[in-house]
């Protein structure tokens, strides 16, 4: 497991038992990333899931907050939440 850390920021990369990898970006203990997805899971079959978070909540201003992809296709979904 790779961990890059500053006072408030943390980047974790894990390899799961099924061969997939998970990268997570945290700020002050919550999933958060401004310049890309805060959680990326790349599965052994070539598919992946990206989730965009801002301060622990699914959030993206210019598109869907969750992107699912497989070889040959990509599906984007939008998550709505109450404010």
C-alpha atoms as one frame of an Amber mdcrd trajectory, in Angstrom:
protein
   0.000   0.000   0.000   1.345   3.405  -1.020   0.535   6.405   1.179   1.512
   9.981   0.364   0.626  12.402   3.133   0.945  16.018   4.180  -0.528  17.733
   7.211  -4.110  17.459   5.872  -3.917  15.599   2.535  -3.531  11.863   2.028
  -3.310   9.698  -1.104  -3.762   5.947  -0.632  -3.307   3.270  -3.284  -4.355
  -0.286  -2.370  -4.305  -3.605  -4.224  -7.317  -5.723  -3.358  -7.386  -9.526
  -3.116  -9.315  -9.786  -6.403  -6.494  -8.005  -8.282  -8.203  -4.621  -8.522
  -6.539  -1.397  -7.369  -8.187   1.418  -5.453  -6.821   4.963  -5.228  -8.337
   7.368  -2.710  -7.594  11.028  -2.061  -8.451  12.568   1.300  -8.366  16.093
   2.682  -8.858  16.602   6.426 -10.101  13.021   6.797 -12.803  13.089   4.071
 -12.754  12.010   0.428 -11.848  15.154  -1.503 -10.032  16.100  -4.691 -10.291
  19.261  -6.790  -8.413  18.193  -9.939  -9.937  14.769 -10.582 -11.763  11.835
  -9.010 -11.225  11.244  -5.284 -11.811   7.510  -5.680 -10.743   5.356  -8.618
 -11.173   1.585  -8.692  -9.548  -0.288 -11.572 -10.760  -3.868 -11.815  -8.750
  -6.835 -13.093 -11.117  -7.184 -16.096 -10.206  -3.691 -17.370 -13.334  -1.919
 -16.121 -13.128   1.019 -13.734 -15.216   3.316 -11.533 -14.409   6.960 -10.843
 -16.164   8.944  -8.117 -15.704  12.691  -7.722 -15.969  14.055  -4.182 -15.723
  17.470  -2.586 -15.343  17.466   1.190 -16.814  14.000   1.619 -19.847  14.433
  -0.674 -20.289  13.207  -4.234 -19.964  16.381  -6.305 -19.095  17.547  -9.814
 -20.053  20.848 -11.422 -19.493  19.970 -15.096 -20.920  16.464 -15.344 -21.796
  13.322 -13.397 -20.101  12.498 -10.106 -19.850   8.761 -10.873 -18.365   7.306
 -14.055 -18.488   3.568 -14.811 -16.441   2.236 -17.711 -15.590  -1.053 -19.403
 -13.641  -1.833 -22.538 -15.780  -0.533 -25.379 -18.329   1.447 -23.366 -18.661
   4.118 -20.703 -21.679   5.066 -18.575 -21.929   8.298 -16.639 -24.477   8.737
 -13.894 -25.565  11.747 -11.929 -26.147  11.659  -8.185 -28.559  14.182  -6.748
 -28.570  15.131  -3.102 -30.410  17.548  -0.867 -28.653  20.667   0.249
